[in-house]
Amino acid sequence: MVDKNMGKDTDTEFDAYAKDYNRSLQYGLRASGEMPDYFAEYKVSYLIRRLEIGPDSRILDFGCGVGNLSRALRRLIPGISVDGYDPSMASLEQISPDARGTGRFTSNLADLNTDYDIAVLAGVLHHIRPEKRAATLVDASSRLCPGGSLVVFEHNPLNPLTRHTVDTCPFDKDAILLKSAETRNLMAATGLILVQRDYIVFFPRVFSALRSLEPALGWCPLGGQYAVLGTRKR
Ligand SMILES: C[S@@+](CC[C@H](N)C(=O)[O-])C[C@H]1O[C@@H](n2cnc3c(N)ncnc32)[C@H](O)[C@@H]1O
């Protein structure tokens, strides 16, 4: 029997979704009542809450896709410098000038610096086959300065609304979700010092009045997503 995936470079699978990425994402997220920008800005607010991040921080958006997180970073932290990496060149072509700024966005790892203060993987690991995830974390964390932080945002498979979203989002059809413990183990195996794990994104728009409670719910494994934070040894 022929294995249809044999030889397929899954890292570039997002080329096929690049032009319609945000429309597909919006469709997948419709149960939340929010647009893609809400989730990107939520992650930036989280970074501001947990890390010393400001206009002087050097940020790497690893698996940046069409630049949603980069744009939110530049919108909420004016003056910040963001570089991005993604193997999907078609996605990189979709990055708007306001997300790009003066940053370098590349599909070539060799173009990246090796002194970023913070590297972020937002919704990336579940698109990478399990046996390749550790190597991806090594690629990202080796670009950090000593003491720099790696932050992984992932969908939480324990949340039923998240699972529904993933099941109905066109570009998530090959996704393999990972629990926060798996992410923590992977990060520790990469040599990072684990600092924090928080569950995030609890309430859909219809319950937005409750959202001010979310920062206090980081311990509760029902969040729609989670963040794991590690630092590179000095
Ligand atoms: C769901 S998108 C998330 C994009 C972006 N981080 C965001 O928050 O909008 C997942 C991205 O991971 C990228 N990706 C897939 N394999 C990768 C790898 N080995 N290293 C880095 N990025 C990868 C895909 O090309 C895609 O752009």
The ligand as a Gaussian input file, in Angstrom:
#p B3LYP/6-31G(d) Opt

LIG

0 1
 C       -1.969000      27.497000      13.333000
 S       -0.632000      28.316000      12.553000
 C       -0.214000      29.511000      13.795000
 C        0.421000      30.727000      13.206000
 C        0.797000      31.831000      14.186000
 N        1.713000      31.369000      15.212000
 C       -0.418000      32.478000      14.803000
 O       -0.523000      32.490000      16.049000
 O       -1.251000      33.008000      14.076000
 C        0.693000      27.153000      12.698000
 C        1.959000      27.586000      11.968000
 O        3.031000      26.707000      12.310000
 C        3.860000      26.604000      11.180000
 N        4.748000      25.428000      11.265000
 C        4.514000      24.157000      10.862000
 N        5.598000      23.387000      11.078000
 C        6.544000      24.199000      11.641000
 C        7.886000      24.004000      12.096000
 N        8.489000      22.802000      12.021000
 N        8.559000      25.047000      12.607000
 C        7.963000      26.276000      12.702000
 N        6.696000      26.528000      12.280000
 C        6.001000      25.495000      11.758000
 C        2.882000      26.525000      10.029000
 O        3.488000      26.776000       8.772000
 C        1.845000      27.558000      10.441000
 O        2.109000      28.814000       9.896000

